[in-house]
């Protein structure tokens, strides 16, 4: 189902302001947020884009094909695509490019690529196949259809600060479609490392909204937001058996990224969090530690971060008490919210075959 493009939505106001910042390279702190509605101002502050090399944008936001004459932004969380350009001809080409891109990290650098082409040879479908429908409700898979849709969108273009702009929305089920691309990788990694596939998928959606080129300002990369020098090194040293720090190109591969993440989840459960007896409480601890680290979990439970005392306290709690503690008393607000988000998302992936009994057994064996 198409989302109406002529509807005035507050996120578009925020993106318009965002593009003003991008084009002018103006630091966000110079913006007067009083000019925006409260919710828009909050989004604008969260989606800071500054001229640095740290990737200081939200993981769900992808910018690619940045140039003097055009810019394209994709927000995988809200399903918004916004394009600006100096001329109508350049804008039309930018629309066609994003509609037909494969956004495959193994093939292109999304920030510099000029010739996107169609998707990989296996599917012969663009990356946004069925996530974006044209004005007739059809999926876009050819230059002809992309061009026709671009012509339609150009009739709705606006002009701001000397640049032309168009925006389009993905279908309402865009995240379901996007997540479906990675389910087989998640299932394989789940079987390999004996972690619930529902947990892998829920973390993936929470971390990146299925943006394969996600990058946080702390340099966490890819779908599962893996940090090369922490989770990446743990994966290779503990699971693979040798010291190695994975490269960015390695972690931008969806298959590799999911494999490393699932391996790291198993490391958390089998090594760092051993001693939590109840499997469900251990899973909640894994979720919180994936985001905030095991050390911060112990500090949340004991003022000095004593692991033995923390474990004793966890084991005395009921499952519901421990969940309440993590979502209300963990020392990091981000982690409190993270546990809620991941736990809520898990239910939508329950039918994928979580293999929870195998997962529980493996952790029980590791404890003995």
C-alpha positions as CSV (number, residue, x, y, z in Angstrom):
1,X,0.0,0.0,0.0
2,X,1.3,3.4,-0.9
3,X,1.8,6.0,1.7
4,X,0.3,9.3,0.5
5,X,3.1,11.6,-0.6
6,X,1.0,14.7,-0.6
7,X,0.4,14.4,3.1
8,X,2.3,17.0,5.2
9,X,4.3,15.1,7.9
10,X,6.4,16.6,10.6
11,X,9.4,14.3,9.7
12,X,9.6,16.0,6.3
13,X,10.0,19.3,8.1
14,X,12.9,17.9,10.1
15,X,14.5,16.5,7.0
16,X,14.2,19.8,5.2
17,X,16.0,21.4,8.1
18,X,18.5,18.6,8.0
19,X,19.3,19.1,4.4
20,X,19.9,22.8,5.1
21,X,22.5,21.8,7.6
22,X,24.1,19.3,5.2
23,X,24.4,21.6,2.3
24,X,25.8,24.4,4.3
25,X,28.0,22.2,6.5
26,X,26.7,24.2,9.5
27,X,27.3,22.7,12.9
28,X,24.0,21.6,14.5
29,X,24.6,23.6,17.6
30,X,24.2,26.8,15.6
31,X,20.6,25.9,14.7
32,X,17.8,27.7,16.6
33,X,15.6,24.8,17.6
34,X,12.8,27.2,18.7
35,X,11.8,27.4,15.0
36,X,10.7,23.7,15.1
37,X,7.9,21.8,16.8
38,X,9.2,19.9,19.9
39,X,9.1,16.5,18.2
40,X,10.8,17.8,15.1
41,X,13.5,19.6,17.1
42,X,14.2,16.3,19.0
43,X,14.7,14.4,15.8
44,X,16.9,17.1,14.4
45,X,19.1,17.0,17.4
46,X,19.3,13.2,17.3
47,X,20.1,13.0,13.6
48,X,23.2,15.3,13.8
49,X,25.2,15.3,10.6
50,X,28.5,17.1,11.1
51,X,31.6,17.5,8.9
52,X,33.7,14.9,10.6
53,X,35.0,11.4,9.9
54,X,33.2,9.6,12.7
55,X,30.0,8.8,10.9
56,X,28.0,11.0,13.3
57,X,24.6,10.1,12.0
58,X,22.0,7.7,13.3
59,X,22.5,4.1,12.2
60,X,19.1,4.0,10.5
61,X,20.0,6.9,8.3
62,X,22.0,6.3,5.1
63,X,23.5,9.1,3.0
64,X,25.0,8.2,-0.3
65,X,26.1,9.7,-3.6
66,X,26.9,12.9,-1.9
67,X,28.0,15.6,-4.3
68,X,27.9,19.3,-4.8
69,X,24.9,19.1,-7.1
70,X,22.9,16.3,-5.4
71,X,22.3,14.5,-2.1
72,X,20.2,11.5,-1.2
73,X,19.1,10.5,2.3
74,X,17.4,7.2,3.2
75,X,15.9,6.8,6.7
76,X,15.4,3.1,7.2
77,X,13.4,3.6,10.4
78,X,10.7,5.9,9.1
79,X,10.8,4.7,5.5
80,X,11.5,8.2,4.1
81,X,13.7,8.9,1.1
82,X,14.6,12.6,0.5
83,X,16.6,13.8,-2.5
84,X,17.9,17.3,-3.4
85,X,19.7,18.5,-6.5
86,X,20.6,21.8,-8.2
87,X,18.8,21.0,-11.5
88,X,15.8,18.9,-12.5
89,X,18.0,16.7,-14.7
90,X,20.3,15.9,-11.9
91,X,17.4,15.3,-9.5
92,X,15.7,12.9,-11.9
93,X,18.9,10.9,-12.3
94,X,19.3,10.8,-8.5
95,X,15.7,9.4,-8.2
96,X,16.5,6.7,-10.7
97,X,19.8,5.8,-9.0
98,X,18.2,5.3,-5.6
99,X,15.3,3.3,-7.0
100,X,17.6,0.9,-8.8
101,X,20.5,0.7,-6.4
102,X,21.4,-2.5,-4.8
103,X,23.3,-0.9,-1.8
104,X,25.5,-3.9,-1.7
105,X,28.6,-3.2,0.4
106,X,30.5,-5.9,-1.4
107,X,30.0,-4.1,-4.7
108,X,29.6,-0.4,-4.1
109,X,30.6,2.4,-1.7
110,X,27.2,4.0,-1.3
111,X,28.7,7.4,-0.5
112,X,30.7,7.7,-3.7
113,X,29.3,5.4,-6.3
114,X,27.9,7.0,-9.4
115,X,26.7,4.0,-11.4
116,X,24.5,1.9,-9.2
117,X,22.9,-0.4,-11.7
118,X,20.6,-3.2,-10.7
119,X,20.9,-5.6,-7.9
120,X,22.9,-8.8,-7.6
121,X,22.8,-11.5,-10.3
122,X,20.9,-13.9,-8.1
123,X,17.6,-11.9,-7.8
124,X,18.0,-9.3,-10.5
125,X,16.0,-7.0,-8.2
126,X,16.9,-3.5,-6.8
127,X,17.5,-3.1,-3.1
128,X,14.2,-1.3,-2.6
129,X,12.2,-3.9,-4.6
130,X,8.6,-3.8,-3.2
131,X,9.7,-1.5,-0.4
132,X,9.0,1.4,-2.8
133,X,6.1,1.3,-5.2
134,X,5.5,3.7,-8.0
135,X,2.4,5.9,-8.4
136,X,0.5,3.1,-10.0
137,X,1.3,0.7,-7.1
138,X,3.9,-1.3,-9.0
139,X,7.3,-2.5,-7.8
140,X,10.2,-0.8,-9.6
141,X,12.7,-3.0,-11.3
142,X,13.6,-1.3,-14.6
143,X,15.1,2.0,-15.8
144,X,11.9,2.6,-17.8
145,X,9.6,2.3,-14.7
146,X,12.1,4.2,-12.5
147,X,12.1,7.0,-15.1
148,X,8.3,7.2,-15.3
149,X,8.1,7.4,-11.5
150,X,10.8,10.0,-11.4
151,X,8.8,12.1,-13.9
152,X,5.7,11.8,-11.6
153,X,7.7,12.8,-8.5
154,X,9.3,15.8,-10.3
155,X,5.8,17.3,-10.7
156,X,5.7,17.5,-6.9
157,X,9.2,19.0,-6.4
158,X,9.7,21.9,-4.1
159,X,12.5,24.5,-4.0
160,X,14.4,25.3,-0.9
161,X,17.6,27.4,-0.5
162,X,18.3,27.2,-4.2
163,X,17.9,23.4,-4.5
164,X,15.1,21.2,-5.8
165,X,13.7,18.6,-3.5
166,X,11.5,15.6,-3.7
167,X,10.6,13.0,-1.0
168,X,8.9,9.6,-1.2
169,X,7.8,7.1,1.4
170,X,8.3,3.4,1.4
171,X,5.3,1.1,1.9
172,X,4.1,0.6,5.5
173,X,5.6,-2.9,5.6
174,X,9.0,-1.8,4.4
175,X,10.8,-3.1,7.5
176,X,9.2,-6.5,7.2
177,X,10.4,-6.7,3.6
178,X,13.9,-5.4,4.5
179,X,14.3,-7.9,7.3
180,X,13.3,-10.7,5.1
181,X,16.5,-10.3,3.1
182,X,18.5,-11.4,6.1
183,X,16.4,-14.1,7.7
184,X,18.4,-17.0,6.1
185,X,21.7,-15.5,7.4
186,X,20.1,-15.1,10.9
187,X,18.8,-18.7,10.9
188,X,22.2,-20.1,9.8
189,X,24.0,-18.1,12.5
190,X,21.4,-19.1,15.1
191,X,22.0,-22.8,14.4
192,X,25.7,-22.4,14.4
193,X,25.9,-20.5,17.7
194,X,22.7,-21.8,19.4
195,X,21.1,-18.5,20.0
196,X,17.4,-17.7,19.2
197,X,16.9,-16.4,15.7
198,X,14.2,-14.2,17.2
199,X,16.8,-12.5,19.3
200,X,19.2,-12.0,16.4
201,X,16.4,-10.4,14.2
202,X,15.1,-8.3,17.1
203,X,18.6,-6.9,17.8
204,X,19.2,-6.3,14.1
205,X,16.0,-4.3,13.7
206,X,16.7,-2.3,16.9
207,X,20.3,-1.6,16.0
208,X,20.0,-0.5,12.3
209,X,16.4,-0.8,11.1
210,X,18.0,-3.2,8.5
211,X,20.4,-0.6,7.0
212,X,23.3,-2.8,5.8
213,X,25.6,0.2,5.7
214,X,24.7,1.5,9.2
215,X,27.5,3.3,11.1
216,X,27.3,4.9,14.4
217,X,29.4,7.8,15.6
218,X,31.2,5.3,17.9
219,X,32.1,3.3,14.7
220,X,29.8,0.4,15.2
221,X,29.2,-1.1,11.8
222,X,26.6,-2.9,9.8
223,X,23.2,-4.5,10.5
224,X,24.1,-5.6,14.0
225,X,26.3,-2.6,14.8
226,X,29.5,-4.5,15.5
227,X,32.6,-2.7,16.9
228,X,35.6,-4.3,15.3
229,X,37.9,-3.8,18.3
230,X,35.6,-5.3,20.9
231,X,32.9,-7.7,19.8
232,X,34.8,-8.3,16.5
233,X,38.0,-9.2,18.4
234,X,36.2,-11.4,20.9
235,X,34.5,-13.3,18.1
236,X,37.8,-14.2,16.4
237,X,39.8,-14.8,19.6
238,X,37.2,-16.9,21.4
239,X,35.3,-18.6,18.6
240,X,37.8,-18.7,15.8
241,X,40.8,-19.2,18.1
242,X,43.1,-16.5,16.8
243,X,43.7,-12.8,17.4
244,X,42.2,-10.7,14.7
245,X,40.4,-7.4,14.3
246,X,37.9,-7.5,11.4
247,X,38.0,-4.9,8.7
248,X,35.1,-2.5,7.9
249,X,34.5,-4.2,4.6
250,X,34.3,-7.6,6.4
251,X,31.7,-6.2,8.8
252,X,29.7,-4.5,6.2
253,X,28.9,-7.8,4.6
254,X,25.5,-8.8,6.0
255,X,26.4,-12.5,6.3
256,X,29.6,-11.7,8.2
257,X,28.0,-9.1,10.3
258,X,25.2,-11.4,11.4
259,X,27.6,-14.3,12.0
260,X,29.9,-12.2,14.2
261,X,26.9,-10.8,16.2
262,X,25.4,-14.2,16.8
263,X,28.8,-15.5,17.9
264,X,29.2,-12.6,20.3
265,X,25.7,-13.2,21.7
266,X,26.8,-16.8,22.5
267,X,30.0,-15.5,24.1
268,X,28.0,-13.2,26.3
269,X,25.8,-16.1,27.4
270,X,28.5,-18.8,27.7
271,X,31.3,-16.8,29.2
272,X,30.6,-13.3,30.5
273,X,27.2,-14.0,32.0
274,X,27.7,-17.6,33.2
275,X,26.2,-18.0,36.6
276,X,22.7,-16.6,35.8
277,X,20.7,-19.8,36.3
278,X,17.3,-19.0,34.7
279,X,17.6,-19.0,30.9
280,X,15.1,-16.2,30.4
281,X,16.9,-14.0,32.9
282,X,20.1,-14.8,31.2
283,X,18.6,-13.8,27.8
284,X,17.6,-10.4,29.3
285,X,21.1,-10.0,30.6
286,X,22.5,-10.8,27.2
287,X,20.3,-8.1,25.6
288,X,21.4,-5.5,28.1
289,X,25.1,-6.5,27.8
290,X,25.0,-6.4,24.0
291,X,24.1,-2.8,24.4
292,X,25.8,-1.7,27.6
293,X,28.4,-4.3,28.4
294,X,28.5,-6.9,31.2
295,X,30.5,-4.5,33.4
296,X,27.7,-2.0,33.5
297,X,25.2,-4.7,34.3
298,X,27.3,-5.6,37.4
299,X,27.6,-1.9,38.3
300,X,23.9,-1.6,38.1
301,X,23.4,-4.4,40.6
302,X,26.3,-3.7,43.0
303,X,27.9,-0.3,43.7
304,X,31.4,-1.7,43.3
305,X,30.5,-3.9,40.3
306,X,31.2,-7.1,42.2
307,X,30.2,-10.0,39.8
308,X,29.6,-12.6,42.5
309,X,27.3,-10.3,44.5
310,X,25.5,-9.2,41.3
311,X,24.9,-12.8,40.2
312,X,23.5,-13.7,43.7
313,X,21.1,-10.8,43.4
314,X,20.0,-11.7,39.9
315,X,19.4,-15.3,40.9
316,X,17.2,-14.2,43.8
317,X,14.9,-12.2,41.5
318,X,12.0,-13.6,39.6
319,X,12.1,-13.2,35.8
320,X,9.6,-10.3,36.0
321,X,11.6,-8.6,38.8
322,X,14.8,-8.8,36.8
323,X,13.2,-7.4,33.6
324,X,11.8,-4.5,35.7
325,X,15.2,-3.9,37.2
326,X,16.9,-3.8,33.8
327,X,14.3,-1.5,32.3
328,X,14.1,0.8,35.4
329,X,17.3,0.6,37.3
330,X,20.1,-0.1,34.9
331,X,22.7,2.7,35.2
332,X,22.4,3.5,31.4
333,X,19.2,5.0,30.2
334,X,20.0,3.8,26.6
335,X,20.3,0.3,27.9
336,X,17.0,0.5,29.8
337,X,15.2,1.5,26.6
338,X,17.2,-1.0,24.6
339,X,16.0,-4.0,26.6
340,X,12.4,-2.8,26.2
341,X,12.8,-2.4,22.4
342,X,14.5,-5.7,21.7
343,X,12.1,-7.7,24.0
344,X,9.1,-6.2,22.4
345,X,10.4,-6.9,18.9
346,X,11.2,-10.5,19.6
347,X,7.6,-11.6,19.5
348,X,7.2,-10.7,15.8
349,X,10.0,-13.1,15.0
350,X,8.9,-15.9,17.2
351,X,7.6,-18.0,14.3
352,X,11.1,-18.2,12.7
353,X,12.0,-21.1,15.0
354,X,14.0,-19.7,17.8
355,X,15.5,-23.0,18.9
356,X,15.1,-21.8,22.5
357,X,15.3,-25.3,24.0
358,X,18.7,-25.9,22.3
359,X,19.9,-22.5,23.3
360,X,18.9,-23.1,26.9
361,X,20.6,-26.5,26.9
362,X,23.8,-25.2,25.5
363,X,24.0,-22.5,28.2
364,X,23.2,-25.0,30.9
365,X,26.0,-27.3,29.7
366,X,28.4,-24.4,29.7
367,X,27.6,-23.6,33.4
368,X,28.5,-27.1,34.6
